[in-house]
Amino acid sequence: MRKRTFLTYGFTGIIGLAIAIIAIFSFIIGPFLLIWALNQLFSLNISYTFWNWLAGFILLTLLRFGWFK
């Protein structure tokens, strides 16, 4: 039996990996972009801390999955 490596999955595997990387990147960067946008629009002077990132992450998660309707 032939061992399957990353290169044997072909183009579909690469596309799947790219989509996964983009999804992870958006989950990490998304809350920072939310804080930045709120600071720019309303001059709130929200600092970029872990707890503010976590609050933004929770807010974006609630909005993405339609828990606010």
LOSE-227493 format. One line per 8 residues: number of its first residue (from 1); their letters; for each residue x, y, z of N, C-alpha, C. Coordinates in steps of 0.1 Angstrom, whole numbers, m for minus. Each point is the difference from the previous one (the first is absolute). Example, Ala and Ser with C-alpha at 12.3 -4.5 7.8 and 13.67 -1.06 7.14 Angstrom:
<recs>
1) AS) 132,m57,78,m9,12,0,9,12,0; m4,11,m7,9,11,0,m8,11,8
</recs>
This chain:
<recs>
1) MRKRTFLT) 8,m12,0,m8,12,0,9,12,0; m3,10,m9,7,12,m1,m3,10,11; 10,6,6,m2,10,10,m4,13,m6; m11,6,6,m5,12,m5,8,12,7; 5,9,m8,7,11,5,m8,13,m5; 5,11,4,m7,13,m3,0,2,m15; 10,m4,m7,1,2,m14,m9,m9,m8; m4,m11,5,m9,m10,m7,m14,5,0
9) YGFTGIIG) m4,9,8,m14,5,0,m3,9,m11; 10,6,m7,m2,8,m12,m6,14,3; m7,5,m10,m5,14,0,m11,1,10; m9,m9,2,m11,1,9,5,1,14; 11,m7,4,5,1,13,7,13,3; 6,6,m10,6,13,1,m11,11,2; m11,m1,m8,m11,10,2,m6,m2,13; m2,m12,5,m5,m2,14,8,6,10
17) LAIAIIAI) 13,m2,m1,10,6,9,0,15,0; m1,6,m12,m1,14,m1,m13,6,6; m11,m7,m2,m12,5,6,1,m1,16; 6,m11,5,1,m1,14,9,11,6; 11,3,m7,9,11,4,m7,13,0; m8,3,m10,m7,13,m1,m10,1,11; m7,m11,3,m10,0,11,6,2,14; 12,m6,2,7,2,13,5,14,1
25) FSFIIGPF) 5,5,m11,5,14,m1,m12,10,3; m11,m2,m6,m12,9,2,m5,m1,15; 1,m11,6,m4,m1,14,9,7,9; 13,0,m3,10,7,8,0,15,m3; 0,4,m12,1,14,m4,m14,8,1; m11,m7,m2,m13,6,0,m3,8,12; 2,m4,13,m2,8,11,8,13,1; 13,m1,m5,8,12,0,m5,10,m10
33) LLIWALNQ) m5,m5,m12,m6,9,m9,m13,6,5; m8,m7,8,m12,6,6,4,11,10; 10,m2,8,4,10,10,6,12,m8; 7,m2,m10,6,11,m8,m12,8,m7; m10,m7,m5,m11,7,m7,m8,8,10; m2,m5,12,m8,7,10,8,12,5; 13,m1,1,9,11,4,m1,11,m11; 1,m4,m12,0,10,m11,m14,7,m1
41) LFSLNISY) m11,m8,1,m13,6,m2,m5,9,11; 3,m5,12,m6,7,12,10,6,10; 13,m1,m3,11,6,8,m1,m5,14; m1,m13,2,m2,m6,13,13,m3,8; 11,0,m7,13,m2,6,0,m13,8; m5,m11,m7,1,m13,6,14,m6,m2; 6,m5,11,14,m5,m2,m1,m14,m5; 12,m4,m6,1,m13,m6,6,m10,10
49) TFWNWLAG) m9,m5,8,4,m10,10,m6,m13,m2; 5,m11,7,m6,m13,m2,m15,0,3; m4,7,11,m14,m1,4,m9,7,m9; 5,11,m6,m8,7,m10,m1,m8,m13; 11,m7,m3,0,m9,m12,m10,m11,3; 0,m6,12,m9,m11,3,m15,5,m1; m3,12,5,m13,6,m1,m4,2,m14; 9,5,m9,m3,1,m14,m2,m13,m7
57) FILLTLLR) 8,m10,4,m2,m14,m5,m13,m6,3; m5,2,13,m13,m5,4,m11,7,m8; 1,14,m1,m10,7,m7,m1,m4,m15; 12,m1,m6,0,m5,m14,m6,m14,m2; 3,m9,10,m5,m13,m1,m15,m1,1; m5,8,9,m15,1,2,m6,6,m13; 6,9,m6,m5,6,m12,1,m10,m12; 11,m7,m1,2,m9,m11,m10,m12,0
65) FGWFK) m3,m5,12,m8,m12,1,m15,4,2; m3,12,m2,m14,5,1,m7,m1,13; 7,1,11,m6,0,13,m7,13,3; 3,11,m7,m7,12,1,m9,1,m12; m13,0,1,m9,1,m11,m10,10,3
</recs>
